[in-house]
Amino acid sequence: MYTASFAFFEAIWEAGVTHCFVNLGSDHPSIIEAMVKGQRENKGKFPRIITCPNEMVAMSMADGYARLTGKPQCVIVHVDVGTQGLGAAVHNASTGRAPVLVFAGLSPFTLEGEMRGSRSEYIHWIQNVPDQTQIVGQYCRYAGEIKTGKNIKQMVNRALQFATSDPQGPVYLVGAREVMEEEINPYSLEQGVWDPVELGGLTPKASKEIAEALLGAENPLLITGYAGRNHKIPGALVELTNTVKGLRVLDTGGSDMCFPASHPGWLGLRFGIDPAITNSDVIVIVDCDVPWIPTLNKPKDGIKVFHIDVDPLKQLMPLFYVPAQHRYRADPLVAVEQITSEAKSQASKLDGAVVAKKWDALQASHKERLASIASKAIPAEDGTFGTGHLCKTLRSLCPQDTIWAVEAVTNTAFVHDNLQPEIPGSWINCGGGGLGWSGGGALGIKLATNAQNGGKGKFVVQIVGDGTFLFSVPGSVYWISKRYNIPVLTIVLNNKGWNAPRKSMLLVHPNGLGSTATNEEINISFDPVPDYAGIAKAAAGGDLFAAKVDKAEDLERTIKDAIKAVEGGQSAVLDCKVTLGC
């Protein structure tokens, strides 16, 4: 029997989707039948099915996999309630530009047995809502309903075209039980006609004008955020900065590794706040959502600003603008290569002494920056330590090609400063504001790197705040890790509560009542402190390395033990008590 459901799975497999992260329900009888048929009859040519007890974890796993590989993955959830269960993960995939196809069933549209799949359970009336796509539609690049099995492959491929065309993001398809049960004639599509939309580069005039501006500037600055999703970008930016001596690169998105820390032009990761923004006389923005925060710092009046982006108008943001004299919708890699080529052709005309002076100043400032970072990453005399020292230690002990899945919120800058990522694809941050991404995200990243490397992928470390760890649904995360043998190392930054709300409050009311209130008074305290590692161990049925660290003298030994456990196939969770502000 060849049904619409089986054709759905054929369609996603033919389009390059290799994994389905599922949370099944009463809308999926034909989906389940198709899964069994495919796994029995089409081994090696059928998506791998991963059971996820929580929808947000499912979406985050697909998100993490897609971010590392650039290949879309699939999530299957249960009608309206499963769609709502995706929660903040849909926001994260949207703002983080992750191509994910979400499929959900609809309550049956017949109730007297007129068709196979007609209503047969009480819940089919309760879950019948007016427009299910509205639940997530505003976060999706496309949302649609499959109304017949006869064009189901076209509907799937149309959705995936939206998901994989820049700006990439989630798409949502729904189909009622009767439609998914429909028997159809087997058919296939020509996949080559369903490729994503390609973006071009800059006009010759634009690349020449940007190159001239950068070469003629005293303090040129390039600000990026998502460009490193293309793993060729970091190398291209290095070539540009080696050509334009004195050019610095600031990452204000933190979503991807965009520029290596060892380069003199590295300014690190700051969320829209850095002295370089106010000191620059030419700024080029490349694939970035928030280059600066005007109420806290902004460029000087009258400077040249160029904005290059796959989505320069930010069409899903009701309020967005930057004072750019020129803006371009273009492929970031093509644009950077064009600017570099033009800069090389003009560089010979520059004063060699001036160029050398800029390069020397850049190297000196980089050396000072690294020294300042190191000076702040020293444990206190009583043995307590901050996030900086913890991450510096992690960098020295973990494999050089480790992939870091980071959701450290207010500690993100300390994490980035001390991990100092070098390898493209080695740093992946949430990219959105829906806390809890990194649990499932790290598992998806580990699955992806395993697939890329013949089954034994790179070492994956999740670094997560304590409050965010709870958002990540650890009961689901570590059960999946155990069930499917996906070992990762989790570092919980335990500072006894949420610190982001206090920071937000102080930015608006620096001298208000809350400025002198305790964490308990403003309801951000986690006291008594949960046993974070214990929660994970329970979810894994006891088969997990769990430890707590609160003294620097124990840190290196405990991390080494955790690394050994993960390399042996067992996930590990380290509950690390960190001091604030370092």
Disulfide bonds with the S-S distance in Angstrom:
none
